[in-house]
Amino acid sequence: MEPFQGHSQLQSYGAVQSGFTQAPGVTQMPVQGQMSNPAFQSVPSHNILGAKGRGGRDFAKRKALLQNLRFTALDLPALIMPWLLLCTCLLPLALMQSLVYGFMAVALCTILALGFFCLSIGRSWRMLAMTCVVAVCFGIFLGYYGRSKYLQPFHMYKRSPVHSDVHPSHNPEAYRDAGYITFSGDTTVDVSRGLGYRSGKLWCVAPVLGSVANASSVADDVMVGFWAVGQDCCHRRGFFDCGDIASKRAHGGLVVSDIGTFREPLVSTYTRAAEAAAQTYGFSIPQRPIFVMWAEDSSSVLNGMRSEAVNYAWLTAVIFFSIVPLSALVLTCFGLSLTKKDRESRELNWNPEKVEVMRYGFDCFAPRQYDQNLKLDLVNGRCYFSGEVIYDYVFNLANKHTFIGMLFSHPGHPYSKLERLVVGMVCAIFVVFPMAVFSLKFPHAGVAHTVILLILVTLPRSILRLHLMNIAQHNASVELSYHEQGDTLQAAKKAWWMAPPLAIFMAAGIATAAICVFLITRWTKLPPSQVLLANCDGLVFVALLEPLLGLIMPSAGTENSDNLCVWGFFGRWAAERNFYAPAKLAAEASGGDVQNDASRPPFRSMGSELLFGSDPFKSARLRGQRLET
């Protein structure tokens, strides 16, 4: 097998070398960039290891320290994982109305954090796994906090009824369920009788009365059941300028309610302010008055509340992105490293030769030729690469997730980014457009909305995606078999095998979108784009469901494995570690190379067998056998 481009020292994909060749009396340190730095040139071994003087020992310590403190871009995928887990818990809980998304996110992140904690081996990786556990706990708490303080009031007001033409003399108990109240045309807020009650903030109240004439001649014993309120927008007495009080088009406001665990008690404080105003101006108030935040319409207030929830979630996510540089700083201070291990590492759990080929995204600046065994491993869905579960899971997620893989899948993966883009577009069409039509026909079907999303949309989407991936994997395996035989002409024809099914699915997606847009325009006056945007939460469901299924779906053992079945990513990763690690240990003991037999994977996904009753790699293996014959 030919060596990788730019890595002539690597004899084969998956090989472990026995050591560097050393000249007599000279010790070489395998540090990147050593030839350009005189401080890291080869030096006599007695100056490093056998020197009795203080200068030699100090030089050796400084040299070893600089080796460990070197930070590389290979560390970033793993260091991002704690922040990614925090955001995965935070955003669905703080922004999504349905708790189903929050429960899915919490379950996914909890399983991942516990799996990382149990299976991580190296000391630095165990510290990172503990950081993941802490990040999940913070994400759950911060998500629940944002949901209780911002999201729950927003959805409560959105579902509450609107009462119109309410006269201030009416009994406020009749409108206790209101979310927004519009008063009669002769209603006014008597700003001259405003009052500010100091309790930390300045809590402002002003009576809502009848016409201007009645407001100026109100009797002392008049019952005032409705009050306009605000915070820090008035004087201690005689001035009130809260909300849209100066607008002539404003004739109502949003009813103040105590909602959410972490919100400060509004009603009780405003009640004390109203009682102080009643004593000051000679009013009488009912036992439970209604307080309103004066506004021209309810939509502006609701949009402001929604903006508060979104700003909280994104600002929290941006602030906690500091976990990434903080983790790097902690590793640096303790002299630890994630991926900075030389090629002579004898640790059974670490495979530096695999880390060198675990790439993400695109080879824009320096295109590389990747080994055929690596491509077969990617096609077969291998989970065990580097030897550390966190690093391998990030690599697995980038290559298997529908949306993440569009940008971050391995540049040499046979299942190309263009094919992933087509699959993602078709999946998005089948999720968003039907759910938009369903939400118009059944606007208040909360539980039914989730059930329909799960059964009628997600299941066909999953079958479609699995079928397309099945075709791509089969053709990729056949292509690799052709390449091994040198038949480049047949390998070039592989792209045409994928074109017909992709064209059929794209046509079906376009037809579905056209029918749904037609129904939307007939059933509502809202722009179709607004309706579709409001139903994009189905994509969040898809994004969470895929990795969650990846943690629980079984993989069947092949004839090369002693396991009949393993469950989820962690089960397959541990079983593959037990399959590949002994070969590496035996090769190290004998001083030979580990030959990677990617054409005989120990496990394969059971998804295609369950849905189609076939093995997606069977045809490729039979084809390879025929070619060998």
N, C-alpha and C positions, 0 to 999 in steps of 0.2 A: 504493500500500500504506500502511495506517495505521501510524503510529509505535507503538513499544512503550509500554505504560503506565509512566509514571514516567521515560521516556527520550525526551522530545520532540525532543532534539537529534539523534537517530538517524533518518535518513530511511528506511532500509530495513534488513532483516536482511542483514548482510554488507556494509553500506555503509561507506565510509571518507570522512570529511569532509575538506574542504580546509583548514580552519583556523578559529580563533576570530576574531570581529570585534573589532578593537582601536580604541579611541578615540585621538585624537591625543595623543601624549605619554604614553600609559598602557600598561603591560604587564600583562596578566592571567596569573596562574599557575593552571592548572586543578587545584587541590588540593581534595580532598573536605573540606567543612566550612569553606571559606575565608570564607564570609560571616559566620560566627559568631565568627571569630577576628580581632581587629583587626590582629594581626601579619601576616596574610595578605591584607589588603585591597589593592586596586589602588593602586600607588604610582607616582609619576613615573618614567619609564624612566631618566632621568639618575641617579636614586638607586641603580638596580640595575646598569645596564649601562655607563653613561658617567661615573659618579662618579669623580673623581680622588682624593677623600679616603679615608682609611683606613676611616672609619665606613661609607661606602657599600659598599665591597668586603666588609667583614666581614658586613654585613647580608645581602648577596647570597649569600655562602658559607653562612651559617647557614640561610638560607631553602632553598637547594638541598639542603643536607644533611638537613634535616627532611623534605623531599620524598622522598628516597631511603630514609630510615630508617623510613618509615611501614609498619607490618606490618598486613596485612589477612587476613581469613579465607580469601580466595581462594588464599593461599599454602599453606594446610594440606594439601590433597589431594596436592600435589606433594612437600611436605616429608615426608609420611608414607611415601612410596614406599621409601626406603632401609630403614626399619624393617620395612616389610611384606615386602621381599625377604629380609631377615635371618630373620624369623620363618618364612617359607615354606620356607627351607632347614633351619632349626633344628628345628622341631617334628616333621616327618615322620622326620628322621634320629634324633632323640633319643627319640621315643615310639612309632613304628610298628615292629612286628616285621618286616614284609616290607620288604626293601630296594627293592622296586619303587617304593614311594611316595617314598623318598629320592632315587632316581635321577630320577624324574619331576620332583621339586621342584628338584633341582640343575640339570637341563636347562632347565627353565622359567626359573629365575632367571638362569642364565648367558646365555641368549639375550636376555633382557630387558636385562640390564646392558650387554652389548656393543652391543645396538641403541641404547640410550640414549646410550652413549658416542660412537657413530659419527654419530648423526643430530642430536644437540643442537647448537644454533647459538650462542645467547647465552652470554656469559661466565659468568653466574651459573648458567645451566642446565648448562653443561659441568662446573662444580664439583659440582653436584648429581648429575650422571651419574657422576662419579668417586666420589662418596660411595656411590652404588649399587653400583659394582664392589667397593669395599672392604667394604661391608655383606654382599655375597654371599660373599666370601672368609671373613669372620668367621663367617657363618652356617654354612657348610660345616664349618669347623674346630670350632666349638662344638657343632654337631650330632653330629659324629663323636666328639667327646670325651664327650658325654653318653651316646651309644650304647655306647661301649666301657666306660665306668666304671659305668654303672647298668643299662642295658637288657640288654646281653649276659649278665651274671650272672643277672639275673631270668629270662630265657628259658631259660638253661642249666639252672637248678635246676627250672624248671617242666617241662622235658622229661626230666629225669633220673629213674631209678627210685627207689622207696622200698623199703628193706629193713627187715623187721620181725623182732622176737624175736632180735636179735643178742646173743650173749654176749660180754662183754669179753675173754674168753680166746681168741676166734677170731682167725685170721690176718687182719690188716687188708687184705691184698692181695686177698682175695676180695670186698671191698666197695669197690673203688677207683672203680667207676662210679656209686656211690650219690650221690643228691642229698640224701636225708634218711634217717637211720638211727634206728630205734626199738629200744632195747635190751630185754633180758629183764627180768622183773619184779623180780628180786633185785639189779639193777644200781644202783649209787650212785656219786656223785661225791665223792671224798675231799677235802672243802674244807680239812681241816686240813693237807693236804700241797700246798696251792696255792703258787704262786710267781709273782712279778712280775719280768719281765725288762725292763730299761730300755734302749730303743733309740728315742729321741725320745719316743714314748708308752710307757706301761707295759703290756707284753704279758703277759697273765695266762694261766696254764695250771694245770690240776688233773687228776690221773689218774682215769680211769673204771674202776672196779673192780667186783668181784662184790658179794656181800651185805655188810651192815654188819659182820658178824662177821669175814668174810674181809678186809675193808678194814682193820680194826683190827689184825689179826695177819698182815699181808702180809709175805712173806719178802723178803729183800734182793735176791734174784736173780729176782724175778717180772718177766716181760716185760709191759710196759704198751704196748699198741698203739693205744689210743683215749684222747684227751685232750679235756676240755672247755676252751674258750678264750674270751677276750674281751679288751677293751682298757680300761684305766683303771678296773678294777672289782675290784681286789684290793690286798693289801699286798705288800711285798717278800717276805714269807714268812709262811705259816701262816694265810692268810685268802683266800677266794675267793667272790665274790658277783656272778657274771656271768650275764646272761640270766635265764631262769626257774629258776635253780638252787634257789630256795626253794620252788617249787611241787611239791606231792606228785604232781601229775598229769603232770609232765614226766619222760619216760623216754627222751629222744632229742634229736637236734639236727640242724641243717643242716650238711652237710659243707663245710669250708672248701676253696676251690680258687682258684688264681691264674688269673683270667679277665679279659681286657681289657688293652688297651695301656697305659692311663693309671692302672691300679690299682697300688697299692704291693704289693710281694711279701709275701703273707701267710704262705704255707706255710714258706718258708725262715726267716722270723723266728720263727714259732711253733716250728719245729724246734729252733732254738737255745735258746728258752725251755724246751722239754721236755728237752733235753739237760742244761741247768743244773738243772732240777728232779730229773732222774734221778740226777745226781751228788750233789745235796743229800740226797735221801731214800733213796738206795741202790737205785733201780730200774734196769732195763735196758730199752732201747727198740729197736724194729726200725729198719731203715734208713729206711723211709718210713711213719711213723705217720699215723693219720687224726685230724684235728682237727674238732671239732664245736662249733657255737654252740648251747648248750643252750636248748631251747624246748619248749613244750607240744605244739605241732603246727607243721607246715611252712607252713600258710596264713598264720599271723600274721607269720612272717618274710618270706614272699614279698610280702605286702601292704606291709610296711615298705619292702622294696626297690623295689616299684613306686611307692610314695609318694615315695621319694628321687628317682627318675627324673622324675616329674611335677613335683615341686617345683623341681628343677634347671632344667627346660625353661621353666617359667612365670616363675621368678624371673629367669632370664637375659633372657627377652623383656621383662619389666617394666624391668629395669635398662637395657637397650639402647634403650628408648623415649626415653631422653635424647638420642638422635640427632636427634629432631625439634626440640626447643628449641636444641640445639647448632648445628644447621644454620642455624636462624634467627639465632642469635647471630653466626655466622661471616659470613653475608650482611650483617648489620647493621654489623659492625666494618669490613668492606671497602667499605661504601657501595654494596652491590649490591641488586638487587631482582628478584623473580621475576615478579610480576604488576603491580607498581606502575609502570605506564607510562601516560602521559596519552594521550588520544584523538588527539592530533596526532602520535603516533609514526609516523615514516616508515620504520621498519624493515620490510623485506619479510617477515621471518620472524615478525612478531608482529601479531596481530589483536585489539586490545583490545575491539572491538565484539562479537567472538565470545565472549571471556572473560566478558563481562557477562551472557550468557544461558546459560553452562555451569553449571547448577545441579545440586545433589544432594539427594535425599531428598524432603522435603515443603515446600510453601509454606504453613507454618502461620500465620505472623504477617501476611504481606502477600501474598496470592494474586495471581498475575500472569497476564496473557493473553499467550501466546507466539505468535510468528508461525507461519503455516502452513508456510513454507519450512523453518523449524527442525524442525518435526515431520516433514516429508518427509525431511530429512537424517537424523534419528534412525531413521526407518523403513528408509531405504535403507542404514543401517549406515555412514555416512560416518565416516572416521577422522581427517581433517585439519580442525581447527577453529582452535585458538589459534595454531598455527605452531611450537610446541615439542612435541617428540615425547613427553616425559614427561607433560606436562599432558594431552595428547590421549589418551594410553594410559590414564591413570587415569579419564578421562571415558568412554572406550570400554569399559573393564572394568566400570564401574558400571552401564552400560546393557545389557551383553550377558551377564554372568555370571548363572547361574540363581539362586544364593543371594544374592550381593551385590546384585543388582538388586531384590530384594524390598524393600530398605530405601533404597538409595542411587541408584536410577535417576532420571533427570530427571523432575521433577514434571509436565512437559508431554508425556512420551512416550506415544504412542498405545497402546503395549503396556503396559497399566496394571499397577500393583503387585498388584492382586487377581488378575489373570490369571497373573502370575509366581508368586504364592503357590500357586495351584492346580497349576501345572506343577511347582513344586518339591515339593509334597506327593506328587503322583503319582510323580515320579522317585524320591523317598526310599522310597516303598513298594516300588517295583519293584527297588530296590537292596538294602535292608536285609532284608526278609522272606524272599525266596528264598535269600539267602546264609546266613541263620540256619538254615534247613532243611538246606542243603547242608553246613554245618559240623557239624551233628549226625550226618549220615549218613557223612561222610568227615572225621573230626576231624583227621587228620594229613596231609591233602593240601595241602601247602604250595604247590607250583608249580601243581597242578591248581586250587587255590582262586583263584589269580590269573588263570589262563586262563579259568575259568568266569566269573569276575567281569568280565573283559574282553569275552568273546564273548556269553555267554548273558544277561547282565544289562545291561552298559553299552551294547551296540549297540542292543537294543530301546529302552532309555531315550533314547538319542540320537535315534533315529528318531522316537519319540513327541514329544520336546521340539521337534525341528525341524519336525514336522508342525504342532504347536500354534502355534509361532512363525510358520510359513508362513501359517496362517489369520489370525493376529492382524495380521501385516504386510499381507496382502492386504486385509483389512477396513479397516485403518487408512488405507491408500492410497485405497480407495474412499470412505471417510468424508471424507478431505481433499478429494477431487474434488467430492463433494457440497457441502462447505462453500464451496468456491471458486465453485460455481454458486448458492449461497444456498439449497440444498435441505436445510434442517435436519431436515425430517420423515424423509427417507431416511437421513440421518446418524444420527438417533436409533434407527433400526431396526438399526443395525450390531451392537448388543450381543446381539440375539437370534440373529444368525448364529453367534456364538461359543458360545452356550449348549449346543446339542446335542452337539458333539464333546467339550466339557469334561465334560458330564454322563456321557457314555459312558466316557470315560477314568477319571473318578472312580469310577464303578461297577465298572469292571474292577480298579482299584486296591484298592477295599474288598473285593471278592471274593478277590483274591490274598492280601490280609492275613488274611482269615478262614481260608482254607485253610491258610496257613502256620502260624498260631497253633494250629489243630487238630492239625497234624502235630507241632508242638513239644510240645504237652501229651501226646501219645501216646508220643513217643520219649524223653522225659527227664522227670525229676522236678523239674528246676530251674524257677523261675518264668519264664514267657515274656519278661517285661521284662528279666531278666538275660541271657537268650540273645540277645535283640535288641540290647541295649546292647553286648554283646561283638562284634557284627558291624557296628557303625556305621562301621568303617574304610572300607567301600565308599563312603560319602559323601565321605571324603577323596580317594578315587580320582576321583570325579566332579568335585570342586572343583578338582583339579589338571589333570584331562584337558581341561576346557573351555578355559582360557586357553592350554594347550599346543597344542591343535588350532588355536586362533585365531592362533597365530604361524606355522603352517605350511600351513594350508588356503588354496587359491588363490581368487582373486576374478576373475571374467570381466569383460573390458572391454566396455562397451556401444558403441553406434554413435557416442557422443560422445567416445570416447577412442581414442588411437592405439595403446594397449596391448591385445593380445589377452588377456593374463592376467598377473596379478601374484601373488606368493606371500606369504601371511601378512599380519599387521598392518603390519609395517615396510615391506614392498613396496608395499602399497596406500597407506600414509601418504605415502611419498615420491612415488608417482605422482600422488596427488591434490594434493600440494603443487605439482608441476609443472603441474598442470591449472588450479588456482585462482590461484596466485601471479601469473602473467603478467597475468591480468585485473585484479588489484589494482594492479599496477605501471602498467598502461595507464591505469587510472582516476585514479591519483595524478598521472600526467603530464598528463592532460587536465583535471584538477580536477573530475571527475565522480564518480559513485557506482558501486560494484560491485553489479550486480544479481545476486543469487543465484538460479541456475536449478536449484533442488532437484528439480524434476519431471523433469530429465534427468540423472540421476547418471552419472558416468563409469565406475563399477564396480558390480557386484552379486555377492553370494555365490554360489558354485557348489554349495553344499550341497544346496539344493532341487532343482537340475537333476540332480545325480548320483543322488539318491534317488527323485525323482518324475518326472524327465524333463520338467520345466516350469520356466518363469521365474516366480517368485513375484510379480513386478511387471507381468507382461504383461497380466493381466486388468485391473489398475488403470489402466494406460496406455490400453488399448482403451476402457475405460469413460470415461475422461476425454476421449478423442477423440470418442466418441459424444455426450457432453454438450456439447462445444464445437460439434459440428455441429448 
